[in-house]
Amino acid sequence: MHVCTCIYLPLYKLFVMDRTSFIKLGAASLLAPFAMKLEAFKNWVDDQPELEQMPVLFVGHGNPMNAILRNEFSAKWQQLGRELPRPKAILSVSAHWLTRGTFVTAMERPKTIHDFGGFPKELFAQQYDAPGAPDVASETKRLVKSTTVHEDHEWGLDHGTWSVLLPMYPKADIPVFQMSIDYTKPPQWHYELAKELSELRKKGVLILGSGNIVHNLRLIDFEGKAKFDWAHEFDENIKTFIEAGDHKSVVEYEKMGQLAQLAVPTSDHYLPLLYTLGLQNKRDDIAFFNDKMDAGSISMRSVKIG
C-alpha cells in the first residue's frame, strides 16, 4: 500500500487542482515525481534475480543398453532424477529424430520406439509409457519465430530419449515430448533456434539434448581396449570451449579439421549439444558429468547448465 500511495499521490493532486493553478505549476513539474517513482521502480525490477529456471541437460546417451545396465552412466542419470527440481514436462532433442523441417510430437500417448538392432530381447521389451505434452508442444510452436514448427502425431519417444529417462524417471509419470532436428540446416541455425526455447525453462520444462560429443561408430571398440588420442583431444577441446563460454568455437567445430572429421563424422549426435548451449544465460553455472570415453570412440561427457 505504501508503494501505491507514493506513485499515485501526484496524480491525485493533478486532478483536484484547478485549471489556473495547473497552468502556473506546469504539467512537467507535477509529473516529474511520478516519472522518478516509475524509473526507480523499473530499476528495482531490473535488479531483481530472475525467476527460478529449470536447468538444461546435454546427456551423452551412448549404447542403448545403458537404459537397463547398472553402470556408472545410468547411476548418474538415476542421481539426477533424485536431485533435479521435478519438471512439469520434458522436451527432448534427440540425435535419432532427423527431419526436413522442424517438428514436435503432439500426441497424448507417445509410443516407445526401438530404433536399433542386434541387442538382447530384454532391451526391446522395454516400454516408456510417459504421457505426451501436447499443450507444451503447442506453446513451443508459438515461441519459435524463426521457422515453422509442425505438429507430429506419428513419431513417439526414440531411444535417445527413453534410454536416458528410464533410469532418470523410472515411473514415467512426467509428460514428455520431442523436437526434431532439421538435418538440412547448419550448426549455427540450431544454436539460434535453441535461444527461442528459453521461456520454457521458466515454466518448469526440463530441456534435454541427447547425443554424444564424440561419436564414431566406424572405429568403435566393443572390447574397450582402444584409446584414440584424437577422441580425447576433441572432447577436451569442446570442454575447454564450454568452460570459457566460447560457444562460437563449439558451433564452428568443423574448423578443427581432421580432428573434427574423426570425432564427428556426421553431425546428428553433436547437434543436440548446441540446443543445450543456446539456452545458457549469464547466470547459469556449468557442471560436467559422465566425462569418460566409452568403447574408444564415443564420448559420454554430459553437461548440466543451471
KOLPA-994704 format. One record per residue (C-alpha): y, x, z; residue in three letters; residue number from 1; chain. Coordinates in nm, 4 decimals, m for minus. Layout:
BEGIN
<atom y="Y" x="X" z="Z" r="ala" k="NUM" c="A"/>
...
END
This chain:
BEGIN
<atom y="0.0000" x="0.0000" z="0.0000" r="met" k="1" c="A"/>
<atom y="0.2381" x="0.2869" z="0.0738" r="his" k="2" c="A"/>
<atom y="0.1987" x="0.4303" z="m0.2769" r="val" k="3" c="A"/>
<atom y="0.2567" x="0.0926" z="m0.4410" r="cys" k="4" c="A"/>
<atom y="0.5752" x="0.0349" z="m0.2372" r="thr" k="5" c="A"/>
<atom y="0.7163" x="0.3735" z="m0.3330" r="cys" k="6" c="A"/>
<atom y="0.6535" x="0.3183" z="m0.7013" r="ile" k="7" c="A"/>
<atom y="0.7765" x="m0.0386" z="m0.7365" r="tyr" k="8" c="A"/>
<atom y="1.0749" x="m0.0450" z="m0.4949" r="leu" k="9" c="A"/>
<atom y="1.3226" x="0.0968" z="m0.7527" r="pro" k="10" c="A"/>
<atom y="1.2200" x="m0.1750" z="m0.9977" r="leu" k="11" c="A"/>
<atom y="1.2769" x="m0.4415" z="m0.7302" r="tyr" k="12" c="A"/>
<atom y="1.6307" x="m0.3130" z="m0.6787" r="lys" k="13" c="A"/>
<atom y="1.6827" x="m0.3145" z="m1.0545" r="leu" k="14" c="A"/>
<atom y="1.6001" x="m0.6833" z="m1.0903" r="phe" k="15" c="A"/>
<atom y="1.8067" x="m0.8090" z="m0.7925" r="val" k="16" c="A"/>
<atom y="2.1200" x="m0.6132" z="m0.8844" r="met" k="17" c="A"/>
<atom y="2.3988" x="m0.7988" z="m1.0648" r="asp" k="18" c="A"/>
<atom y="2.4883" x="m0.7001" z="m1.4192" r="arg" k="19" c="A"/>
<atom y="2.8178" x="m0.5224" z="m1.3299" r="thr" k="20" c="A"/>
<atom y="2.6529" x="m0.3044" z="m1.0662" r="ser" k="21" c="A"/>
<atom y="2.3720" x="m0.2284" z="m1.3053" r="phe" k="22" c="A"/>
<atom y="2.6156" x="m0.1034" z="m1.5700" r="ile" k="23" c="A"/>
<atom y="2.8034" x="0.1086" z="m1.3161" r="lys" k="24" c="A"/>
<atom y="2.4931" x="0.2674" z="m1.1759" r="leu" k="25" c="A"/>
<atom y="2.3193" x="0.3140" z="m1.5074" r="gly" k="26" c="A"/>
<atom y="1.9627" x="0.2362" z="m1.6029" r="ala" k="27" c="A"/>
<atom y="1.8674" x="0.6005" z="m1.6277" r="ala" k="28" c="A"/>
<atom y="1.9578" x="0.6792" z="m1.2690" r="ser" k="29" c="A"/>
<atom y="1.7597" x="0.3805" z="m1.1457" r="leu" k="30" c="A"/>
<atom y="1.4505" x="0.4619" z="m1.3476" r="leu" k="31" c="A"/>
<atom y="1.4559" x="0.8324" z="m1.2651" r="ala" k="32" c="A"/>
<atom y="1.2866" x="0.7934" z="m0.9236" r="pro" k="33" c="A"/>
<atom y="1.0243" x="0.5695" z="m1.0862" r="phe" k="34" c="A"/>
<atom y="0.9594" x="0.8287" z="m1.3573" r="ala" k="35" c="A"/>
<atom y="0.9399" x="1.1023" z="m1.0940" r="met" k="36" c="A"/>
<atom y="0.6849" x="0.8993" z="m0.8988" r="lys" k="37" c="A"/>
<atom y="0.4786" x="0.8444" z="m1.2127" r="leu" k="38" c="A"/>
<atom y="0.4918" x="1.2139" z="m1.3001" r="glu" k="39" c="A"/>
<atom y="0.3843" x="1.3084" z="m0.9500" r="ala" k="40" c="A"/>
<atom y="0.1009" x="1.0576" z="m0.9677" r="phe" k="41" c="A"/>
<atom y="m0.0094" x="1.1934" z="m1.3078" r="lys" k="42" c="A"/>
<atom y="m0.0075" x="1.5484" z="m1.1733" r="asn" k="43" c="A"/>
<atom y="m0.2162" x="1.4360" z="m0.8766" r="trp" k="44" c="A"/>
<atom y="m0.4703" x="1.2710" z="m1.1062" r="val" k="45" c="A"/>
<atom y="m0.4863" x="1.5812" z="m1.3268" r="asp" k="46" c="A"/>
<atom y="m0.5583" x="1.7962" z="m1.0214" r="asp" k="47" c="A"/>
<atom y="m0.8497" x="1.5841" z="m0.9022" r="gln" k="48" c="A"/>
<atom y="m1.2047" x="1.7078" z="m0.9683" r="pro" k="49" c="A"/>
<atom y="m1.3956" x="1.5378" z="m1.2463" r="glu" k="50" c="A"/>
<atom y="m1.6338" x="1.2606" z="m1.1594" r="leu" k="51" c="A"/>
<atom y="m1.9789" x="1.3907" z="m1.0809" r="glu" k="52" c="A"/>
<atom y="m2.1669" x="1.4502" z="m1.4033" r="gln" k="53" c="A"/>
<atom y="m2.5331" x="1.4827" z="m1.4777" r="met" k="54" c="A"/>
<atom y="m2.6487" x="1.8342" z="m1.5588" r="pro" k="55" c="A"/>
<atom y="m2.7728" x="1.9232" z="m1.9057" r="val" k="56" c="A"/>
<atom y="m3.1036" x="2.0960" z="m1.9778" r="leu" k="57" c="A"/>
<atom y="m3.2400" x="2.3083" z="m2.2552" r="phe" k="58" c="A"/>
<atom y="m3.6140" x="2.3388" z="m2.1995" r="val" k="59" c="A"/>
<atom y="m3.8440" x="2.5788" z="m2.3774" r="gly" k="60" c="A"/>
<atom y="m4.1428" x="2.3484" z="m2.4163" r="his" k="61" c="A"/>
<atom y="m4.3856" x="2.5845" z="m2.5934" r="gly" k="62" c="A"/>
<atom y="m4.7539" x="2.4961" z="m2.6028" r="asn" k="63" c="A"/>
<atom y="m4.8170" x="2.1171" z="m2.5811" r="pro" k="64" c="A"/>
<atom y="m5.0889" x="2.1952" z="m2.3257" r="met" k="65" c="A"/>
<atom y="m4.8139" x="2.2722" z="m2.0765" r="asn" k="66" c="A"/>
<atom y="m4.7962" x="1.8952" z="m2.0299" r="ala" k="67" c="A"/>
<atom y="m5.1270" x="1.8917" z="m1.8439" r="ile" k="68" c="A"/>
<atom y="m5.1837" x="2.2533" z="m1.7391" r="leu" k="69" c="A"/>
<atom y="m5.0868" x="2.3668" z="m1.3924" r="arg" k="70" c="A"/>
<atom y="m4.8873" x="2.6795" z="m1.4655" r="asn" k="71" c="A"/>
<atom y="m4.5511" x="2.8322" z="m1.3776" r="glu" k="72" c="A"/>
<atom y="m4.3751" x="2.6438" z="m1.6569" r="phe" k="73" c="A"/>
<atom y="m4.4941" x="2.2958" z="m1.5646" r="ser" k="74" c="A"/>
<atom y="m4.4453" x="2.3775" z="m1.1945" r="ala" k="75" c="A"/>
<atom y="m4.0759" x="2.4402" z="m1.2614" r="lys" k="76" c="A"/>
<atom y="m4.0488" x="2.1129" z="m1.4519" r="trp" k="77" c="A"/>
<atom y="m4.2011" x="1.9345" z="m1.1544" r="gln" k="78" c="A"/>
<atom y="m3.9492" x="2.1030" z="m0.9250" r="gln" k="79" c="A"/>
<atom y="m3.6587" x="1.9931" z="m1.1441" r="leu" k="80" c="A"/>
<atom y="m3.7810" x="1.6350" z="m1.1283" r="gly" k="81" c="A"/>
<atom y="m3.7549" x="1.6509" z="m0.7495" r="arg" k="82" c="A"/>
<atom y="m3.4228" x="1.8331" z="m0.7320" r="glu" k="83" c="A"/>
<atom y="m3.2081" x="1.6836" z="m1.0088" r="leu" k="84" c="A"/>
<atom y="m2.9987" x="1.3716" z="m0.9463" r="pro" k="85" c="A"/>
<atom y="m3.2052" x="1.0761" z="m1.0617" r="arg" k="86" c="A"/>
<atom y="m3.0930" x="0.9848" z="m1.4145" r="pro" k="87" c="A"/>
<atom y="m3.0164" x="0.6308" z="m1.5232" r="lys" k="88" c="A"/>
<atom y="m3.1542" x="0.7281" z="m1.8636" r="ala" k="89" c="A"/>
<atom y="m3.2692" x="1.0382" z="m2.0509" r="ile" k="90" c="A"/>
<atom y="m3.1567" x="1.1391" z="m2.4004" r="leu" k="91" c="A"/>
<atom y="m3.3862" x="1.3963" z="m2.5605" r="ser" k="92" c="A"/>
<atom y="m3.3019" x="1.6055" z="m2.8665" r="val" k="93" c="A"/>
<atom y="m3.6424" x="1.7381" z="m2.9679" r="ser" k="94" c="A"/>
<atom y="m3.7332" x="2.0085" z="m3.2175" r="ala" k="95" c="A"/>
<atom y="m4.0005" x="1.7744" z="m3.3505" r="his" k="96" c="A"/>
<atom y="m3.7841" x="1.4964" z="m3.4913" r="trp" k="97" c="A"/>
<atom y="m3.6166" x="1.6289" z="m3.8045" r="leu" k="98" c="A"/>
<atom y="m3.4456" x="1.3824" z="m4.0370" r="thr" k="99" c="A"/>
<atom y="m3.1934" x="1.3456" z="m4.3161" r="arg" k="100" c="A"/>
<atom y="m2.9115" x="1.1756" z="m4.1298" r="gly" k="101" c="A"/>
<atom y="m2.8850" x="1.1128" z="m3.7549" r="thr" k="102" c="A"/>
<atom y="m3.0947" x="0.8518" z="m3.5755" r="phe" k="103" c="A"/>
<atom y="m3.1501" x="0.7270" z="m3.2215" r="val" k="104" c="A"/>
<atom y="m3.4586" x="0.5429" z="m3.1043" r="thr" k="105" c="A"/>
<atom y="m3.3555" x="0.1918" z="m3.0062" r="ala" k="106" c="A"/>
<atom y="m3.6806" x="0.0156" z="m2.9171" r="met" k="107" c="A"/>
<atom y="m3.7664" x="m0.1362" z="m2.5793" r="glu" k="108" c="A"/>
<atom y="m4.1038" x="0.0437" z="m2.5518" r="arg" k="109" c="A"/>
<atom y="m4.1222" x="0.3730" z="m2.7440" r="pro" k="110" c="A"/>
<atom y="m4.4719" x="0.4888" z="m2.8332" r="lys" k="111" c="A"/>
<atom y="m4.6214" x="0.8239" z="m2.7334" r="thr" k="112" c="A"/>
<atom y="m4.6561" x="1.0431" z="m3.0435" r="ile" k="113" c="A"/>
<atom y="m4.9330" x="1.3055" z="m3.0543" r="his" k="114" c="A"/>
<atom y="m4.7763" x="1.5193" z="m3.3254" r="asp" k="115" c="A"/>
<atom y="m5.0136" x="1.8168" z="m3.3103" r="phe" k="116" c="A"/>
<atom y="m5.3702" x="1.9085" z="m3.3916" r="gly" k="117" c="A"/>
<atom y="m5.6564" x="2.1209" z="m3.2666" r="gly" k="118" c="A"/>
<atom y="m5.6079" x="2.0502" z="m2.8976" r="phe" k="119" c="A"/>
<atom y="m5.8535" x="1.9048" z="m2.6433" r="pro" k="120" c="A"/>
<atom y="m5.9039" x="1.5302" z="m2.6287" r="lys" k="121" c="A"/>
<atom y="m5.7525" x="1.5274" z="m2.2787" r="glu" k="122" c="A"/>
<atom y="m5.4144" x="1.6034" z="m2.4343" r="leu" k="123" c="A"/>
<atom y="m5.4491" x="1.3278" z="m2.6952" r="phe" k="124" c="A"/>
<atom y="m5.5384" x="1.0854" z="m2.4177" r="ala" k="125" c="A"/>
<atom y="m5.2001" x="1.1307" z="m2.2509" r="gln" k="126" c="A"/>
<atom y="m4.9588" x="0.8403" z="m2.2705" r="gln" k="127" c="A"/>
<atom y="m4.5991" x="0.8474" z="m2.1510" r="tyr" k="128" c="A"/>
<atom y="m4.5107" x="0.4807" z="m2.1138" r="asp" k="129" c="A"/>
<atom y="m4.1444" x="0.5115" z="m2.0214" r="ala" k="130" c="A"/>
<atom y="m3.9194" x="0.2229" z="m2.1232" r="pro" k="131" c="A"/>
<atom y="m3.6685" x="0.2755" z="m2.4004" r="gly" k="132" c="A"/>
<atom y="m3.2907" x="0.2628" z="m2.3587" r="ala" k="133" c="A"/>
<atom y="m3.1549" x="0.0520" z="m2.6467" r="pro" k="134" c="A"/>
<atom y="m2.8306" x="m0.0172" z="m2.4600" r="asp" k="135" c="A"/>
<atom y="m2.7590" x="0.3548" z="m2.4133" r="val" k="136" c="A"/>
<atom y="m2.8635" x="0.4202" z="m2.7720" r="ala" k="137" c="A"/>
<atom y="m2.6007" x="0.1691" z="m2.8806" r="ser" k="138" c="A"/>
<atom y="m2.3412" x="0.3431" z="m2.6615" r="glu" k="139" c="A"/>
<atom y="m2.4376" x="0.6745" z="m2.8215" r="thr" k="140" c="A"/>
<atom y="m2.3746" x="0.5268" z="m3.1666" r="lys" k="141" c="A"/>
<atom y="m2.0290" x="0.4187" z="m3.0518" r="arg" k="142" c="A"/>
<atom y="m1.9401" x="0.7599" z="m2.9107" r="leu" k="143" c="A"/>
<atom y="m2.0283" x="0.9610" z="m3.2209" r="val" k="144" c="A"/>
<atom y="m1.7445" x="0.9520" z="m3.4729" r="lys" k="145" c="A"/>
<atom y="m1.8240" x="1.2495" z="m3.6968" r="ser" k="146" c="A"/>
<atom y="m2.1277" x="1.0897" z="m3.8585" r="thr" k="147" c="A"/>
<atom y="m2.3049" x="0.7566" z="m3.8788" r="thr" k="148" c="A"/>
<atom y="m2.5804" x="0.7209" z="m3.6210" r="val" k="149" c="A"/>
<atom y="m2.8587" x="0.4871" z="m3.7302" r="his" k="150" c="A"/>
<atom y="m3.0910" x="0.2953" z="m3.5002" r="glu" k="151" c="A"/>
<atom y="m3.4619" x="0.3701" z="m3.5384" r="asp" k="152" c="A"/>
<atom y="m3.7465" x="0.1425" z="m3.4322" r="his" k="153" c="A"/>
<atom y="m4.0406" x="0.3455" z="m3.5635" r="glu" k="154" c="A"/>
<atom y="m4.0419" x="0.6933" z="m3.4089" r="trp" k="155" c="A"/>
<atom y="m4.1028" x="0.6990" z="m3.0340" r="gly" k="156" c="A"/>
<atom y="m4.1406" x="0.9978" z="m2.7992" r="leu" k="157" c="A"/>
<atom y="m4.2812" x="1.3137" z="m2.9581" r="asp" k="158" c="A"/>
<atom y="m4.4421" x="1.5951" z="m2.7619" r="his" k="159" c="A"/>
<atom y="m4.1158" x="1.7891" z="m2.7440" r="gly" k="160" c="A"/>
<atom y="m4.0030" x="1.5100" z="m2.5133" r="thr" k="161" c="A"/>
<atom y="m4.3041" x="1.3751" z="m2.3267" r="trp" k="162" c="A"/>
<atom y="m4.4804" x="1.7082" z="m2.2668" r="ser" k="163" c="A"/>
<atom y="m4.1821" x="1.8074" z="m2.0514" r="val" k="164" c="A"/>
<atom y="m4.1139" x="1.4679" z="m1.8931" r="leu" k="165" c="A"/>
<atom y="m4.4768" x="1.4077" z="m1.7939" r="leu" k="166" c="A"/>
<atom y="m4.4638" x="1.6798" z="m1.5254" r="pro" k="167" c="A"/>
<atom y="m4.0943" x="1.6206" z="m1.4518" r="met" k="168" c="A"/>
<atom y="m4.1050" x="1.2427" z="m1.4062" r="tyr" k="169" c="A"/>
<atom y="m4.4757" x="1.1519" z="m1.3946" r="pro" k="170" c="A"/>
<atom y="m4.4108" x="0.7868" z="m1.3040" r="lys" k="171" c="A"/>
<atom y="m4.2450" x="0.7358" z="m1.6444" r="ala" k="172" c="A"/>
<atom y="m4.0043" x="0.4881" z="m1.4845" r="asp" k="173" c="A"/>
<atom y="m3.6787" x="0.6258" z="m1.6274" r="ile" k="174" c="A"/>
<atom y="m3.5611" x="0.4895" z="m1.9663" r="pro" k="175" c="A"/>
<atom y="m3.5923" x="0.7499" z="m2.2434" r="val" k="176" c="A"/>
<atom y="m3.4595" x="0.7641" z="m2.5972" r="phe" k="177" c="A"/>
<atom y="m3.4370" x="1.0368" z="m2.8599" r="gln" k="178" c="A"/>
<atom y="m3.1735" x="1.1562" z="m3.1046" r="met" k="179" c="A"/>
<atom y="m3.2964" x="1.3149" z="m3.4256" r="ser" k="180" c="A"/>
<atom y="m3.1845" x="1.6463" z="m3.5717" r="ile" k="181" c="A"/>
<atom y="m3.0278" x="1.6164" z="m3.9170" r="asp" k="182" c="A"/>
<atom y="m3.2026" x="1.9129" z="m4.0753" r="tyr" k="183" c="A"/>
<atom y="m2.9634" x="1.9184" z="m4.3702" r="thr" k="184" c="A"/>
<atom y="m2.6727" x="2.0315" z="m4.1516" r="lys" k="185" c="A"/>
<atom y="m2.5707" x="2.3848" z="m4.0411" r="pro" k="186" c="A"/>
<atom y="m2.5770" x="2.5028" z="m3.6767" r="pro" k="187" c="A"/>
<atom y="m2.2025" x="2.4585" z="m3.6205" r="gln" k="188" c="A"/>
<atom y="m2.2320" x="2.0913" z="m3.7162" r="trp" k="189" c="A"/>
<atom y="m2.4920" x="2.0291" z="m3.4453" r="his" k="190" c="A"/>
<atom y="m2.2859" x="2.2151" z="m3.1862" r="tyr" k="191" c="A"/>
<atom y="m1.9811" x="1.9988" z="m3.2646" r="glu" k="192" c="A"/>
<atom y="m2.1838" x="1.6778" z="m3.2612" r="leu" k="193" c="A"/>
<atom y="m2.3065" x="1.7563" z="m2.9114" r="ala" k="194" c="A"/>
<atom y="m1.9499" x="1.7533" z="m2.7791" r="lys" k="195" c="A"/>
<atom y="m1.9207" x="1.3874" z="m2.8736" r="glu" k="196" c="A"/>
<atom y="m2.2008" x="1.3030" z="m2.6319" r="leu" k="197" c="A"/>
<atom y="m2.0234" x="1.4375" z="m2.3232" r="ser" k="198" c="A"/>
<atom y="m1.9209" x="1.0916" z="m2.1980" r="glu" k="199" c="A"/>
<atom y="m2.2883" x="1.0090" z="m2.1429" r="leu" k="200" c="A"/>
<atom y="m2.3042" x="1.2703" z="m1.8668" r="arg" k="201" c="A"/>
<atom y="m2.0543" x="1.0668" z="m1.6646" r="lys" k="202" c="A"/>
<atom y="m2.2725" x="0.7600" z="m1.6996" r="lys" k="203" c="A"/>
<atom y="m2.5831" x="0.9057" z="m1.5416" r="gly" k="204" c="A"/>
<atom y="m2.7583" x="1.0160" z="m1.8607" r="val" k="205" c="A"/>
<atom y="m2.9615" x="1.3371" z="m1.8465" r="leu" k="206" c="A"/>
<atom y="m2.9368" x="1.5064" z="m2.1856" r="ile" k="207" c="A"/>
<atom y="m3.2354" x="1.7253" z="m2.2680" r="leu" k="208" c="A"/>
<atom y="m3.2628" x="1.9708" z="m2.5563" r="gly" k="209" c="A"/>
<atom y="m3.6270" x="2.0640" z="m2.6136" r="ser" k="210" c="A"/>
<atom y="m3.7283" x="2.3589" z="m2.8313" r="gly" k="211" c="A"/>
<atom y="m3.7615" x="2.7378" z="m2.7970" r="asn" k="212" c="A"/>
<atom y="m3.5079" x="3.0185" z="m2.8408" r="ile" k="213" c="A"/>
<atom y="m3.7748" x="3.2421" z="m2.9982" r="val" k="214" c="A"/>
<atom y="m4.0389" x="3.0523" z="m3.1927" r="his" k="215" c="A"/>
<atom y="m4.2507" x="3.2385" z="m3.4479" r="asn" k="216" c="A"/>
<atom y="m4.5927" x="3.0763" z="m3.4836" r="leu" k="217" c="A"/>
<atom y="m4.6955" x="3.3134" z="m3.7625" r="arg" k="218" c="A"/>
<atom y="m4.7052" x="3.6062" z="m3.5197" r="leu" k="219" c="A"/>
<atom y="m4.8353" x="3.4214" z="m3.2145" r="ile" k="220" c="A"/>
<atom y="m5.0947" x="3.5997" z="m2.9983" r="asp" k="221" c="A"/>
<atom y="m5.3047" x="3.3454" z="m2.8124" r="phe" k="222" c="A"/>
<atom y="m5.4681" x="3.6213" z="m2.6083" r="glu" k="223" c="A"/>
<atom y="m5.1280" x="3.7090" z="m2.4667" r="gly" k="224" c="A"/>
<atom y="m5.1620" x="4.0857" z="m2.5231" r="lys" k="225" c="A"/>
<atom y="m4.8832" x="4.1309" z="m2.7761" r="ala" k="226" c="A"/>
<atom y="m4.5357" x="4.2361" z="m2.6738" r="lys" k="227" c="A"/>
<atom y="m4.2826" x="4.2171" z="m2.9518" r="phe" k="228" c="A"/>
<atom y="m3.9645" x="4.4151" z="m2.8882" r="asp" k="229" c="A"/>
<atom y="m3.7718" x="4.2035" z="m3.1381" r="trp" k="230" c="A"/>
<atom y="m3.8598" x="3.8847" z="m2.9485" r="ala" k="231" c="A"/>
<atom y="m3.7369" x="4.0222" z="m2.6158" r="his" k="232" c="A"/>
<atom y="m3.4232" x="4.1694" z="m2.7735" r="glu" k="233" c="A"/>
<atom y="m3.3232" x="3.8448" z="m2.9420" r="phe" k="234" c="A"/>
<atom y="m3.3961" x="3.6439" z="m2.6273" r="asp" k="235" c="A"/>
<atom y="m3.1879" x="3.8811" z="m2.4139" r="glu" k="236" c="A"/>
<atom y="m2.9023" x="3.8746" z="m2.6650" r="asn" k="237" c="A"/>
<atom y="m2.8860" x="3.4962" z="m2.6512" r="ile" k="238" c="A"/>
<atom y="m2.8949" x="3.5046" z="m2.2711" r="lys" k="239" c="A"/>
<atom y="m2.6061" x="3.7530" z="m2.2670" r="thr" k="240" c="A"/>
<atom y="m2.4005" x="3.5380" z="m2.5043" r="phe" k="241" c="A"/>
<atom y="m2.4584" x="3.2278" z="m2.2921" r="ile" k="242" c="A"/>
<atom y="m2.3637" x="3.4089" z="m1.9707" r="glu" k="243" c="A"/>
<atom y="m2.0421" x="3.5300" z="m2.1351" r="ala" k="244" c="A"/>
<atom y="m1.9562" x="3.1829" z="m2.2646" r="gly" k="245" c="A"/>
<atom y="m1.9781" x="3.3221" z="m2.6175" r="asp" k="246" c="A"/>
<atom y="m2.1042" x="3.0099" z="m2.7892" r="his" k="247" c="A"/>
<atom y="m1.9795" x="3.1316" z="m3.1256" r="lys" k="248" c="A"/>
<atom y="m2.2356" x="3.4127" z="m3.1295" r="ser" k="249" c="A"/>
<atom y="m2.5133" x="3.1722" z="m3.0277" r="val" k="250" c="A"/>
<atom y="m2.4199" x="2.9367" z="m3.3109" r="val" k="251" c="A"/>
<atom y="m2.3920" x="3.2238" z="m3.5588" r="glu" k="252" c="A"/>
<atom y="m2.7256" x="3.3768" z="m3.4546" r="tyr" k="253" c="A"/>
<atom y="m2.8166" x="3.4475" z="m3.8182" r="glu" k="254" c="A"/>
<atom y="m2.5654" x="3.7339" z="m3.8131" r="lys" k="255" c="A"/>
<atom y="m2.8264" x="3.9285" z="m3.6151" r="met" k="256" c="A"/>
<atom y="m3.0061" x="3.9772" z="m3.9435" r="gly" k="257" c="A"/>
<atom y="m3.3690" x="4.0893" z="m3.9322" r="gln" k="258" c="A"/>
<atom y="m3.3846" x="4.0209" z="m3.5588" r="leu" k="259" c="A"/>
<atom y="m3.2905" x="3.6582" z="m3.6143" r="ala" k="260" c="A"/>
<atom y="m3.5282" x="3.6195" z="m3.9090" r="gln" k="261" c="A"/>
<atom y="m3.8202" x="3.7231" z="m3.6893" r="leu" k="262" c="A"/>
<atom y="m3.7171" x="3.5234" z="m3.3821" r="ala" k="263" c="A"/>
<atom y="m3.6001" x="3.2090" z="m3.5652" r="val" k="264" c="A"/>
<atom y="m3.7859" x="3.1906" z="m3.8986" r="pro" k="265" c="A"/>
<atom y="m3.6998" x="2.8175" z="m3.9032" r="thr" k="266" c="A"/>
<atom y="m3.4172" x="2.6635" z="m3.7018" r="ser" k="267" c="A"/>
<atom y="m3.5961" x="2.3498" z="m3.5790" r="asp" k="268" c="A"/>
<atom y="m3.6753" x="2.4843" z="m3.2304" r="his" k="269" c="A"/>
<atom y="m3.3441" x="2.6684" z="m3.1976" r="tyr" k="270" c="A"/>
<atom y="m3.1041" x="2.3831" z="m3.2778" r="leu" k="271" c="A"/>
<atom y="m3.1704" x="2.1839" z="m2.9561" r="pro" k="272" c="A"/>
<atom y="m3.0118" x="2.4743" z="m2.7663" r="leu" k="273" c="A"/>
<atom y="m2.6837" x="2.4066" z="m2.9472" r="leu" k="274" c="A"/>
<atom y="m2.6847" x="2.0448" z="m2.8301" r="tyr" k="275" c="A"/>
<atom y="m2.7020" x="2.1798" z="m2.4764" r="thr" k="276" c="A"/>
<atom y="m2.4260" x="2.4389" z="m2.5093" r="leu" k="277" c="A"/>
<atom y="m2.1982" x="2.1947" z="m2.6901" r="gly" k="278" c="A"/>
<atom y="m2.1967" x="1.9844" z="m2.3718" r="leu" k="279" c="A"/>
<atom y="m2.0909" x="2.2660" z="m2.1383" r="gln" k="280" c="A"/>
<atom y="m1.7464" x="2.2375" z="m1.9810" r="asn" k="281" c="A"/>
<atom y="m1.5407" x="2.4934" z="m1.7906" r="lys" k="282" c="A"/>
<atom y="m1.6622" x="2.3789" z="m1.4502" r="arg" k="283" c="A"/>
<atom y="m2.0328" x="2.3959" z="m1.5298" r="asp" k="284" c="A"/>
<atom y="m2.2492" x="2.6634" z="m1.3745" r="asp" k="285" c="A"/>
<atom y="m2.5281" x="2.8232" z="m1.5772" r="ile" k="286" c="A"/>
<atom y="m2.8791" x="2.8914" z="m1.4497" r="ala" k="287" c="A"/>
<atom y="m3.1848" x="3.0173" z="m1.6358" r="phe" k="288" c="A"/>
<atom y="m3.5449" x="2.9345" z="m1.5552" r="phe" k="289" c="A"/>
<atom y="m3.8910" x="2.9955" z="m1.7037" r="asn" k="290" c="A"/>
<atom y="m3.7393" x="3.3082" z="m1.8568" r="asp" k="291" c="A"/>
<atom y="m4.0623" x="3.4557" z="m1.9905" r="lys" k="292" c="A"/>
<atom y="m4.2305" x="3.5090" z="m2.3242" r="met" k="293" c="A"/>
<atom y="m4.5491" x="3.3150" z="m2.3965" r="asp" k="294" c="A"/>
<atom y="m4.8145" x="3.4242" z="m2.6484" r="ala" k="295" c="A"/>
<atom y="m4.5915" x="3.7113" z="m2.7569" r="gly" k="296" c="A"/>
<atom y="m4.3615" x="3.5237" z="m2.9927" r="ser" k="297" c="A"/>
<atom y="m4.2468" x="3.2134" z="m2.8008" r="ile" k="298" c="A"/>
<atom y="m3.9611" x="3.2310" z="m2.5528" r="ser" k="299" c="A"/>
<atom y="m3.9905" x="2.9832" z="m2.2686" r="met" k="300" c="A"/>
<atom y="m3.6388" x="3.0657" z="m2.1471" r="arg" k="301" c="A"/>
<atom y="m3.4672" x="2.7478" z="m2.0364" r="ser" k="302" c="A"/>
<atom y="m3.1108" x="2.6701" z="m1.9360" r="val" k="303" c="A"/>
<atom y="m2.9589" x="2.4372" z="m1.6777" r="lys" k="304" c="A"/>
<atom y="m2.5908" x="2.3575" z="m1.7233" r="ile" k="305" c="A"/>
<atom y="m2.4027" x="2.1949" z="m1.4360" r="gly" k="306" c="A"/>
END
